[in-house]
C-alpha cells in the first residue's frame, strides 16, 4: 500500500469520500488491504475472480439498500470534494466523471481516453486518439444496473470495464468536471499530484 506523507492512498480517498457520502465501503480481494481498511471503515473481502472494480462493487452492493452506488478507485487520492459531490448528485443508471485531457497524455496507455457525444461517453480506449476528454475513473450506478452489469456478457476491450456497458447496448452518461482527476498508477504520476 503506497503512502503519500504519513497516509495510505486508500485512507486519503476514504477521508475525502466520507465528507460527502453517508456510507463508504472498501471492497478488495486483498487481505492486507482489507486489514488496513477495516481499522477505519466498513470493508469486504471480494472474490478474486472479479474481472474489474464494477464487478466487485456489484458483488458487495447486493447486501446494501442504497439505490445509488459510486465506485471511487484508490488511485485517486487527490480527488476534490466538488468532484465527489457531482458523483453523489448523479441520477440515472450509469454515469462517469470526465475531464479535459492534456495533449501530452494522448499517447499514454495509462490515461483512458473518452469520446463524448451529446453528453454520453461513446468510446473508451487506451490507444492514442483525437479527443478532448479523459475518463475520470469514477463510476456511478443505480443498484439495479450494477446487478445487470454483473450479469452482462464480459466484452471488455483493453481491460476497460466501461466497454462491457457500451458493447451490450447501454449508455454511459458523461459528467464533465473542470479539474484533472490525477491517477497515481505509477510512481512518476505522483509528481503531477503534488
Secondary structure, 3 states (H helix, E strand, C coil): CCEECCEEHHHHHHHHHHCCCCCCEEEECCHHHHHHHCCCCEEEECCCCCCCHHHHHHHHHCCCCCCEEEEECCCCCCCCHHHHHHHHCCCCCEEEEEEECCHHHCCCCCCCEEEEECCEEEEEECCCCCCCEEEEEEEEEEHHHHHHHHHCCCCCECCECHHHHHHCCCCEEEEEECCCCCCCCCHHHHHHHC
